Amino acid sequence: DRLIERMTFGKQFVDSLLSKGLAADNPTPLVQSLAEMEDIQARDENMMALLVAGHDTTAYTMQFLLFELARNPEYQIRAREESIKFYQDLDNRGGQIQYSDLNKLTFLRRCITESLRLWNVATTVFTRVCSTAVEVKGKGEKKVKLPKGTSFNFWYFGQHHAESLWGSDSLVFNPDREFQNHELQRGERVSGEPDVGA
């Protein structure tokens, strides 16, 4: 009985989180992707994994963000100045911080993104399954067809440290590097980019 009670509470909790995320002025790409999932059980399992994994991963991310800012005082100063201005504007406006206000911390977001690139929380992710048939670029730009239902895994460390993708400074903390909008959680995916997550 207690297990059923806990599972019911968990289901109600993830449903309420999704509803709140969709009701926001600008739902994040993650919330939009979860809402579009047709397999409700898979959606709920993904949301629970995010909640359970979110504690240690957040602490880990903060740890390495602060580490990199301490090693790079010029970036620390910029992040601090942006934060001070953000809170001064908030005080002048009067009121509480809103989720939509976080978009104003553009340099801090770049620092977090760059920290996650260099110090990714997980070197691989759980196996995923293609929700549709897709074609991706393989080694040497060779096209590789992945039929619907194909299981795959992704090696973040290799992707996040590849000189071919990030340049000769791929192992250097550089929040000023050129990120795509979707890498900064600030917009849609690049057009034509396949949606292979499920």
Biotite code that builds the C-alpha atoms (Angstrom):
import biotite.structure as struc

atoms = struc.array([
    struc.Atom([0.000, 0.000, 0.000], chain_id="A", res_id=1, res_name="ASP", atom_name="CA", element="C"),
    struc.Atom([2.802, 2.431, 0.853], chain_id="A", res_id=2, res_name="ARG", atom_name="CA", element="C"),
    struc.Atom([4.522, 1.741, -2.467], chain_id="A", res_id=3, res_name="LEU", atom_name="CA", element="C"),
    struc.Atom([1.312, 2.479, -4.400], chain_id="A", res_id=4, res_name="ILE", atom_name="CA", element="C"),
    struc.Atom([0.821, 5.611, -2.294], chain_id="A", res_id=5, res_name="GLU", atom_name="CA", element="C"),
    struc.Atom([4.358, 6.811, -3.071], chain_id="A", res_id=6, res_name="ARG", atom_name="CA", element="C"),
    struc.Atom([4.010, 6.027, -6.778], chain_id="A", res_id=7, res_name="MET", atom_name="CA", element="C"),
    struc.Atom([0.693, 7.902, -6.907], chain_id="A", res_id=8, res_name="THR", atom_name="CA", element="C"),
    struc.Atom([2.254, 10.896, -5.163], chain_id="A", res_id=9, res_name="PHE", atom_name="CA", element="C"),
    struc.Atom([5.233, 10.787, -7.564], chain_id="A", res_id=10, res_name="GLY", atom_name="CA", element="C"),
    struc.Atom([2.917, 10.722, -10.580], chain_id="A", res_id=11, res_name="LYS", atom_name="CA", element="C"),
    struc.Atom([0.866, 13.648, -9.260], chain_id="A", res_id=12, res_name="GLN", atom_name="CA", element="C"),
    struc.Atom([4.054, 15.576, -8.519], chain_id="A", res_id=13, res_name="PHE", atom_name="CA", element="C"),
    struc.Atom([5.578, 15.173, -12.011], chain_id="A", res_id=14, res_name="VAL", atom_name="CA", element="C"),
    struc.Atom([2.219, 16.003, -13.614], chain_id="A", res_id=15, res_name="ASP", atom_name="CA", element="C"),
    struc.Atom([2.010, 19.231, -11.582], chain_id="A", res_id=16, res_name="SER", atom_name="CA", element="C"),
    struc.Atom([5.606, 20.169, -12.525], chain_id="A", res_id=17, res_name="LEU", atom_name="CA", element="C"),
    struc.Atom([4.880, 19.643, -16.207], chain_id="A", res_id=18, res_name="LEU", atom_name="CA", element="C"),
    struc.Atom([1.674, 21.686, -15.986], chain_id="A", res_id=19, res_name="SER", atom_name="CA", element="C"),
    struc.Atom([3.505, 24.560, -14.279], chain_id="A", res_id=20, res_name="LYS", atom_name="CA", element="C"),
    struc.Atom([6.319, 24.399, -16.836], chain_id="A", res_id=21, res_name="GLY", atom_name="CA", element="C"),
    struc.Atom([3.860, 24.575, -19.734], chain_id="A", res_id=22, res_name="LEU", atom_name="CA", element="C"),
    struc.Atom([1.983, 27.463, -18.121], chain_id="A", res_id=23, res_name="ALA", atom_name="CA", element="C"),
    struc.Atom([5.171, 29.595, -18.049], chain_id="A", res_id=24, res_name="ALA", atom_name="CA", element="C"),
    struc.Atom([5.486, 32.539, -20.436], chain_id="A", res_id=25, res_name="ASP", atom_name="CA", element="C"),
    struc.Atom([8.299, 30.809, -22.310], chain_id="A", res_id=26, res_name="ASN", atom_name="CA", element="C"),
    struc.Atom([8.441, 27.029, -21.639], chain_id="A", res_id=27, res_name="PRO", atom_name="CA", element="C"),
    struc.Atom([11.971, 25.649, -21.923], chain_id="A", res_id=28, res_name="THR", atom_name="CA", element="C"),
    struc.Atom([12.888, 23.230, -24.727], chain_id="A", res_id=29, res_name="PRO", atom_name="CA", element="C"),
    struc.Atom([13.058, 20.455, -22.099], chain_id="A", res_id=30, res_name="LEU", atom_name="CA", element="C"),
    struc.Atom([9.481, 21.082, -20.954], chain_id="A", res_id=31, res_name="VAL", atom_name="CA", element="C"),
    struc.Atom([8.299, 21.257, -24.560], chain_id="A", res_id=32, res_name="GLN", atom_name="CA", element="C"),
    struc.Atom([10.041, 17.972, -25.409], chain_id="A", res_id=33, res_name="SER", atom_name="CA", element="C"),
    struc.Atom([8.534, 16.229, -22.385], chain_id="A", res_id=34, res_name="LEU", atom_name="CA", element="C"),
    struc.Atom([5.048, 17.520, -23.221], chain_id="A", res_id=35, res_name="ALA", atom_name="CA", element="C"),
    struc.Atom([5.337, 16.200, -26.781], chain_id="A", res_id=36, res_name="GLU", atom_name="CA", element="C"),
    struc.Atom([6.153, 12.649, -25.677], chain_id="A", res_id=37, res_name="MET", atom_name="CA", element="C"),
    struc.Atom([3.332, 10.276, -26.577], chain_id="A", res_id=38, res_name="GLU", atom_name="CA", element="C"),
    struc.Atom([4.481, 7.506, -24.224], chain_id="A", res_id=39, res_name="ASP", atom_name="CA", element="C"),
    struc.Atom([3.255, 8.828, -20.872], chain_id="A", res_id=40, res_name="ILE", atom_name="CA", element="C"),
    struc.Atom([5.152, 6.193, -18.883], chain_id="A", res_id=41, res_name="GLN", atom_name="CA", element="C"),
    struc.Atom([8.423, 7.088, -20.639], chain_id="A", res_id=42, res_name="ALA", atom_name="CA", element="C"),
    struc.Atom([7.722, 10.784, -20.030], chain_id="A", res_id=43, res_name="ARG", atom_name="CA", element="C"),
    struc.Atom([7.084, 10.199, -16.322], chain_id="A", res_id=44, res_name="ASP", atom_name="CA", element="C"),
    struc.Atom([10.215, 8.037, -16.017], chain_id="A", res_id=45, res_name="GLU", atom_name="CA", element="C"),
    struc.Atom([12.297, 10.764, -17.686], chain_id="A", res_id=46, res_name="ASN", atom_name="CA", element="C"),
    struc.Atom([10.892, 13.408, -15.351], chain_id="A", res_id=47, res_name="MET", atom_name="CA", element="C"),
    struc.Atom([11.552, 11.277, -12.253], chain_id="A", res_id=48, res_name="MET", atom_name="CA", element="C"),
    struc.Atom([15.110, 10.631, -13.446], chain_id="A", res_id=49, res_name="ALA", atom_name="CA", element="C"),
    struc.Atom([15.597, 14.397, -13.796], chain_id="A", res_id=50, res_name="LEU", atom_name="CA", element="C"),
    struc.Atom([14.279, 15.000, -10.292], chain_id="A", res_id=51, res_name="LEU", atom_name="CA", element="C"),
    struc.Atom([16.302, 12.236, -8.650], chain_id="A", res_id=52, res_name="VAL", atom_name="CA", element="C"),
    struc.Atom([19.489, 13.002, -10.552], chain_id="A", res_id=53, res_name="ALA", atom_name="CA", element="C"),
    struc.Atom([19.061, 16.747, -10.167], chain_id="A", res_id=54, res_name="GLY", atom_name="CA", element="C"),
    struc.Atom([20.482, 17.028, -6.651], chain_id="A", res_id=55, res_name="HIS", atom_name="CA", element="C"),
    struc.Atom([24.010, 15.716, -7.152], chain_id="A", res_id=56, res_name="ASP", atom_name="CA", element="C"),
    struc.Atom([24.276, 17.039, -10.682], chain_id="A", res_id=57, res_name="THR", atom_name="CA", element="C"),
    struc.Atom([23.387, 20.548, -9.545], chain_id="A", res_id=58, res_name="THR", atom_name="CA", element="C"),
    struc.Atom([25.972, 20.425, -6.752], chain_id="A", res_id=59, res_name="ALA", atom_name="CA", element="C"),
    struc.Atom([28.586, 19.056, -9.162], chain_id="A", res_id=60, res_name="TYR", atom_name="CA", element="C"),
    struc.Atom([27.828, 21.776, -11.714], chain_id="A", res_id=61, res_name="THR", atom_name="CA", element="C"),
    struc.Atom([28.040, 24.524, -9.090], chain_id="A", res_id=62, res_name="MET", atom_name="CA", element="C"),
    struc.Atom([31.312, 23.078, -7.777], chain_id="A", res_id=63, res_name="GLN", atom_name="CA", element="C"),
    struc.Atom([33.032, 23.227, -11.154], chain_id="A", res_id=64, res_name="PHE", atom_name="CA", element="C"),
    struc.Atom([31.479, 26.563, -12.106], chain_id="A", res_id=65, res_name="LEU", atom_name="CA", element="C"),
    struc.Atom([32.950, 28.113, -8.947], chain_id="A", res_id=66, res_name="LEU", atom_name="CA", element="C"),
    struc.Atom([36.241, 26.296, -9.569], chain_id="A", res_id=67, res_name="PHE", atom_name="CA", element="C"),
    struc.Atom([36.540, 27.759, -13.080], chain_id="A", res_id=68, res_name="GLU", atom_name="CA", element="C"),
    struc.Atom([35.514, 31.241, -11.966], chain_id="A", res_id=69, res_name="LEU", atom_name="CA", element="C"),
    struc.Atom([38.154, 31.095, -9.218], chain_id="A", res_id=70, res_name="ALA", atom_name="CA", element="C"),
    struc.Atom([40.781, 30.050, -11.786], chain_id="A", res_id=71, res_name="ARG", atom_name="CA", element="C"),
    struc.Atom([39.671, 32.777, -14.201], chain_id="A", res_id=72, res_name="ASN", atom_name="CA", element="C"),
    struc.Atom([39.205, 36.007, -12.223], chain_id="A", res_id=73, res_name="PRO", atom_name="CA", element="C"),
    struc.Atom([38.472, 38.071, -15.350], chain_id="A", res_id=74, res_name="GLU", atom_name="CA", element="C"),
    struc.Atom([35.336, 35.977, -15.927], chain_id="A", res_id=75, res_name="TYR", atom_name="CA", element="C"),
    struc.Atom([34.497, 35.998, -12.219], chain_id="A", res_id=76, res_name="GLN", atom_name="CA", element="C"),
    struc.Atom([34.504, 39.804, -12.236], chain_id="A", res_id=77, res_name="ILE", atom_name="CA", element="C"),
    struc.Atom([32.188, 39.929, -15.267], chain_id="A", res_id=78, res_name="ARG", atom_name="CA", element="C"),
    struc.Atom([29.776, 37.387, -13.748], chain_id="A", res_id=79, res_name="ALA", atom_name="CA", element="C"),
    struc.Atom([29.758, 39.283, -10.449], chain_id="A", res_id=80, res_name="ARG", atom_name="CA", element="C"),
    struc.Atom([29.148, 42.647, -12.138], chain_id="A", res_id=81, res_name="GLU", atom_name="CA", element="C"),
    struc.Atom([26.278, 41.181, -14.167], chain_id="A", res_id=82, res_name="GLU", atom_name="CA", element="C"),
    struc.Atom([24.743, 39.696, -11.000], chain_id="A", res_id=83, res_name="SER", atom_name="CA", element="C"),
    struc.Atom([25.076, 42.960, -9.067], chain_id="A", res_id=84, res_name="ILE", atom_name="CA", element="C"),
    struc.Atom([23.385, 44.900, -11.891], chain_id="A", res_id=85, res_name="LYS", atom_name="CA", element="C"),
    struc.Atom([20.671, 42.223, -12.108], chain_id="A", res_id=86, res_name="PHE", atom_name="CA", element="C"),
    struc.Atom([19.834, 42.555, -8.410], chain_id="A", res_id=87, res_name="TYR", atom_name="CA", element="C"),
    struc.Atom([20.040, 46.365, -8.489], chain_id="A", res_id=88, res_name="GLN", atom_name="CA", element="C"),
    struc.Atom([17.528, 46.380, -11.361], chain_id="A", res_id=89, res_name="ASP", atom_name="CA", element="C"),
    struc.Atom([15.336, 43.946, -9.431], chain_id="A", res_id=90, res_name="LEU", atom_name="CA", element="C"),
    struc.Atom([15.450, 46.177, -6.333], chain_id="A", res_id=91, res_name="ASP", atom_name="CA", element="C"),
    struc.Atom([14.652, 49.285, -8.414], chain_id="A", res_id=92, res_name="ASN", atom_name="CA", element="C"),
    struc.Atom([11.727, 47.502, -10.027], chain_id="A", res_id=93, res_name="ARG", atom_name="CA", element="C"),
    struc.Atom([10.482, 46.214, -6.682], chain_id="A", res_id=94, res_name="GLY", atom_name="CA", element="C"),
    struc.Atom([9.147, 42.729, -6.375], chain_id="A", res_id=95, res_name="GLY", atom_name="CA", element="C"),
    struc.Atom([10.364, 39.183, -6.431], chain_id="A", res_id=96, res_name="GLN", atom_name="CA", element="C"),
    struc.Atom([12.631, 37.449, -8.896], chain_id="A", res_id=97, res_name="ILE", atom_name="CA", element="C"),
    struc.Atom([10.676, 35.644, -11.611], chain_id="A", res_id=98, res_name="GLN", atom_name="CA", element="C"),
    struc.Atom([11.773, 32.650, -13.671], chain_id="A", res_id=99, res_name="TYR", atom_name="CA", element="C"),
    struc.Atom([11.677, 34.828, -16.797], chain_id="A", res_id=100, res_name="SER", atom_name="CA", element="C"),
    struc.Atom([14.179, 37.223, -15.159], chain_id="A", res_id=101, res_name="ASP", atom_name="CA", element="C"),
    struc.Atom([16.902, 34.593, -15.372], chain_id="A", res_id=102, res_name="LEU", atom_name="CA", element="C"),
    struc.Atom([17.245, 35.226, -19.117], chain_id="A", res_id=103, res_name="ASN", atom_name="CA", element="C"),
    struc.Atom([18.850, 38.554, -18.210], chain_id="A", res_id=104, res_name="LYS", atom_name="CA", element="C"),
    struc.Atom([21.884, 36.775, -16.723], chain_id="A", res_id=105, res_name="LEU", atom_name="CA", element="C"),
    struc.Atom([23.373, 36.124, -20.157], chain_id="A", res_id=106, res_name="THR", atom_name="CA", element="C"),
    struc.Atom([27.050, 35.974, -19.184], chain_id="A", res_id=107, res_name="PHE", atom_name="CA", element="C"),
    struc.Atom([26.394, 33.792, -16.145], chain_id="A", res_id=108, res_name="LEU", atom_name="CA", element="C"),
    struc.Atom([24.419, 31.434, -18.404], chain_id="A", res_id=109, res_name="ARG", atom_name="CA", element="C"),
    struc.Atom([27.444, 31.254, -20.730], chain_id="A", res_id=110, res_name="ARG", atom_name="CA", element="C"),
    struc.Atom([29.683, 30.473, -17.743], chain_id="A", res_id=111, res_name="CYS", atom_name="CA", element="C"),
    struc.Atom([27.353, 27.663, -16.639], chain_id="A", res_id=112, res_name="ILE", atom_name="CA", element="C"),
    struc.Atom([27.145, 26.264, -20.180], chain_id="A", res_id=113, res_name="THR", atom_name="CA", element="C"),
    struc.Atom([30.916, 26.345, -20.586], chain_id="A", res_id=114, res_name="GLU", atom_name="CA", element="C"),
    struc.Atom([31.378, 24.715, -17.190], chain_id="A", res_id=115, res_name="SER", atom_name="CA", element="C"),
    struc.Atom([28.981, 21.930, -18.196], chain_id="A", res_id=116, res_name="LEU", atom_name="CA", element="C"),
    struc.Atom([30.877, 21.492, -21.478], chain_id="A", res_id=117, res_name="ARG", atom_name="CA", element="C"),
    struc.Atom([34.231, 21.108, -19.756], chain_id="A", res_id=118, res_name="LEU", atom_name="CA", element="C"),
    struc.Atom([33.080, 19.270, -16.638], chain_id="A", res_id=119, res_name="TRP", atom_name="CA", element="C"),
    struc.Atom([30.067, 17.318, -17.859], chain_id="A", res_id=120, res_name="ASN", atom_name="CA", element="C"),
    struc.Atom([28.115, 15.691, -15.076], chain_id="A", res_id=121, res_name="VAL", atom_name="CA", element="C"),
    struc.Atom([27.954, 12.311, -16.792], chain_id="A", res_id=122, res_name="ALA", atom_name="CA", element="C"),
    struc.Atom([30.370, 10.937, -19.368], chain_id="A", res_id=123, res_name="THR", atom_name="CA", element="C"),
    struc.Atom([27.543, 9.002, -21.035], chain_id="A", res_id=124, res_name="THR", atom_name="CA", element="C"),
    struc.Atom([23.766, 8.985, -20.784], chain_id="A", res_id=125, res_name="VAL", atom_name="CA", element="C"),
    struc.Atom([21.304, 6.176, -20.379], chain_id="A", res_id=126, res_name="PHE", atom_name="CA", element="C"),
    struc.Atom([20.489, 4.377, -23.582], chain_id="A", res_id=127, res_name="THR", atom_name="CA", element="C"),
    struc.Atom([17.895, 6.185, -25.676], chain_id="A", res_id=128, res_name="ARG", atom_name="CA", element="C"),
    struc.Atom([15.655, 4.961, -28.472], chain_id="A", res_id=129, res_name="VAL", atom_name="CA", element="C"),
    struc.Atom([14.989, 6.802, -31.752], chain_id="A", res_id=130, res_name="CYS", atom_name="CA", element="C"),
    struc.Atom([11.360, 7.907, -31.829], chain_id="A", res_id=131, res_name="SER", atom_name="CA", element="C"),
    struc.Atom([11.545, 8.272, -35.632], chain_id="A", res_id=132, res_name="THR", atom_name="CA", element="C"),
    struc.Atom([13.866, 7.099, -38.384], chain_id="A", res_id=133, res_name="ALA", atom_name="CA", element="C"),
    struc.Atom([16.741, 9.576, -38.715], chain_id="A", res_id=134, res_name="VAL", atom_name="CA", element="C"),
    struc.Atom([19.920, 10.092, -40.669], chain_id="A", res_id=135, res_name="GLU", atom_name="CA", element="C"),
    struc.Atom([22.976, 11.416, -38.807], chain_id="A", res_id=136, res_name="VAL", atom_name="CA", element="C"),
    struc.Atom([26.565, 12.172, -39.742], chain_id="A", res_id=137, res_name="LYS", atom_name="CA", element="C"),
    struc.Atom([29.032, 9.486, -38.784], chain_id="A", res_id=138, res_name="GLY", atom_name="CA", element="C"),
    struc.Atom([32.800, 9.268, -38.952], chain_id="A", res_id=139, res_name="LYS", atom_name="CA", element="C"),
    struc.Atom([34.192, 11.156, -41.927], chain_id="A", res_id=140, res_name="GLY", atom_name="CA", element="C"),
    struc.Atom([30.819, 12.862, -42.500], chain_id="A", res_id=141, res_name="GLU", atom_name="CA", element="C"),
    struc.Atom([29.420, 9.520, -43.705], chain_id="A", res_id=142, res_name="LYS", atom_name="CA", element="C"),
    struc.Atom([25.613, 9.389, -43.484], chain_id="A", res_id=143, res_name="LYS", atom_name="CA", element="C"),
    struc.Atom([24.313, 6.780, -41.065], chain_id="A", res_id=144, res_name="VAL", atom_name="CA", element="C"),
    struc.Atom([20.654, 5.709, -41.066], chain_id="A", res_id=145, res_name="LYS", atom_name="CA", element="C"),
    struc.Atom([19.079, 4.926, -37.712], chain_id="A", res_id=146, res_name="LEU", atom_name="CA", element="C"),
    struc.Atom([15.700, 3.200, -38.042], chain_id="A", res_id=147, res_name="PRO", atom_name="CA", element="C"),
    struc.Atom([12.902, 4.021, -35.618], chain_id="A", res_id=148, res_name="LYS", atom_name="CA", element="C"),
    struc.Atom([13.388, 1.993, -32.450], chain_id="A", res_id=149, res_name="GLY", atom_name="CA", element="C"),
    struc.Atom([17.207, 1.955, -32.680], chain_id="A", res_id=150, res_name="THR", atom_name="CA", element="C"),
    struc.Atom([18.892, 2.116, -29.274], chain_id="A", res_id=151, res_name="SER", atom_name="CA", element="C"),
    struc.Atom([21.832, 4.494, -28.996], chain_id="A", res_id=152, res_name="PHE", atom_name="CA", element="C"),
    struc.Atom([24.100, 6.101, -26.449], chain_id="A", res_id=153, res_name="ASN", atom_name="CA", element="C"),
    struc.Atom([26.023, 9.347, -26.506], chain_id="A", res_id=154, res_name="PHE", atom_name="CA", element="C"),
    struc.Atom([29.547, 10.000, -25.226], chain_id="A", res_id=155, res_name="TRP", atom_name="CA", element="C"),
    struc.Atom([29.442, 13.548, -23.883], chain_id="A", res_id=156, res_name="TYR", atom_name="CA", element="C"),
    struc.Atom([33.085, 13.755, -22.884], chain_id="A", res_id=157, res_name="PHE", atom_name="CA", element="C"),
    struc.Atom([34.278, 13.139, -26.448], chain_id="A", res_id=158, res_name="GLY", atom_name="CA", element="C"),
    struc.Atom([31.766, 15.580, -27.901], chain_id="A", res_id=159, res_name="GLN", atom_name="CA", element="C"),
    struc.Atom([32.482, 18.302, -25.360], chain_id="A", res_id=160, res_name="HIS", atom_name="CA", element="C"),
    struc.Atom([36.278, 18.156, -25.659], chain_id="A", res_id=161, res_name="HIS", atom_name="CA", element="C"),
    struc.Atom([36.729, 17.594, -29.410], chain_id="A", res_id=162, res_name="ALA", atom_name="CA", element="C"),
    struc.Atom([39.055, 20.126, -31.050], chain_id="A", res_id=163, res_name="GLU", atom_name="CA", element="C"),
    struc.Atom([37.207, 19.552, -34.320], chain_id="A", res_id=164, res_name="SER", atom_name="CA", element="C"),
    struc.Atom([34.065, 21.026, -32.725], chain_id="A", res_id=165, res_name="LEU", atom_name="CA", element="C"),
    struc.Atom([35.432, 23.553, -30.236], chain_id="A", res_id=166, res_name="TRP", atom_name="CA", element="C"),
    struc.Atom([38.782, 24.601, -31.686], chain_id="A", res_id=167, res_name="GLY", atom_name="CA", element="C"),
    struc.Atom([42.318, 24.411, -30.376], chain_id="A", res_id=168, res_name="SER", atom_name="CA", element="C"),
    struc.Atom([41.187, 25.812, -27.002], chain_id="A", res_id=169, res_name="ASP", atom_name="CA", element="C"),
    struc.Atom([38.707, 22.967, -26.429], chain_id="A", res_id=170, res_name="SER", atom_name="CA", element="C"),
    struc.Atom([40.219, 22.229, -22.998], chain_id="A", res_id=171, res_name="LEU", atom_name="CA", element="C"),
    struc.Atom([40.155, 25.893, -21.909], chain_id="A", res_id=172, res_name="VAL", atom_name="CA", element="C"),
    struc.Atom([37.311, 27.524, -19.975], chain_id="A", res_id=173, res_name="PHE", atom_name="CA", element="C"),
    struc.Atom([36.018, 30.201, -22.357], chain_id="A", res_id=174, res_name="ASN", atom_name="CA", element="C"),
    struc.Atom([32.444, 31.405, -21.814], chain_id="A", res_id=175, res_name="PRO", atom_name="CA", element="C"),
    struc.Atom([32.895, 33.848, -24.709], chain_id="A", res_id=176, res_name="ASP", atom_name="CA", element="C"),
    struc.Atom([33.099, 31.045, -27.271], chain_id="A", res_id=177, res_name="ARG", atom_name="CA", element="C"),
    struc.Atom([30.394, 30.920, -29.930], chain_id="A", res_id=178, res_name="GLU", atom_name="CA", element="C"),
    struc.Atom([27.494, 28.823, -28.702], chain_id="A", res_id=179, res_name="PHE", atom_name="CA", element="C"),
    struc.Atom([24.317, 28.078, -30.627], chain_id="A", res_id=180, res_name="GLN", atom_name="CA", element="C"),
    struc.Atom([21.108, 29.482, -29.107], chain_id="A", res_id=181, res_name="ASN", atom_name="CA", element="C"),
    struc.Atom([19.819, 26.007, -28.246], chain_id="A", res_id=182, res_name="HIS", atom_name="CA", element="C"),
    struc.Atom([23.092, 25.243, -26.414], chain_id="A", res_id=183, res_name="GLU", atom_name="CA", element="C"),
    struc.Atom([22.326, 28.196, -24.150], chain_id="A", res_id=184, res_name="LEU", atom_name="CA", element="C"),
    struc.Atom([18.681, 27.073, -23.739], chain_id="A", res_id=185, res_name="GLN", atom_name="CA", element="C"),
    struc.Atom([17.653, 30.261, -25.533], chain_id="A", res_id=186, res_name="ARG", atom_name="CA", element="C"),
    struc.Atom([15.646, 29.210, -28.526], chain_id="A", res_id=187, res_name="GLY", atom_name="CA", element="C"),
    struc.Atom([14.724, 26.513, -30.933], chain_id="A", res_id=188, res_name="GLU", atom_name="CA", element="C"),
    struc.Atom([16.952, 23.767, -32.182], chain_id="A", res_id=189, res_name="ARG", atom_name="CA", element="C"),
    struc.Atom([18.848, 24.266, -35.383], chain_id="A", res_id=190, res_name="VAL", atom_name="CA", element="C"),
    struc.Atom([16.404, 23.593, -38.230], chain_id="A", res_id=191, res_name="SER", atom_name="CA", element="C"),
    struc.Atom([16.738, 20.130, -39.641], chain_id="A", res_id=192, res_name="GLY", atom_name="CA", element="C"),
    struc.Atom([18.298, 18.776, -36.448], chain_id="A", res_id=193, res_name="GLU", atom_name="CA", element="C"),
    struc.Atom([16.733, 15.356, -35.796], chain_id="A", res_id=194, res_name="PRO", atom_name="CA", element="C"),
    struc.Atom([14.773, 14.700, -32.619], chain_id="A", res_id=195, res_name="ASP", atom_name="CA", element="C"),
    struc.Atom([16.091, 11.290, -31.609], chain_id="A", res_id=196, res_name="VAL", atom_name="CA", element="C"),
    struc.Atom([15.305, 11.379, -27.892], chain_id="A", res_id=197, res_name="GLY", atom_name="CA", element="C"),
    struc.Atom([12.560, 9.292, -26.380], chain_id="A", res_id=198, res_name="ALA", atom_name="CA", element="C"),
])
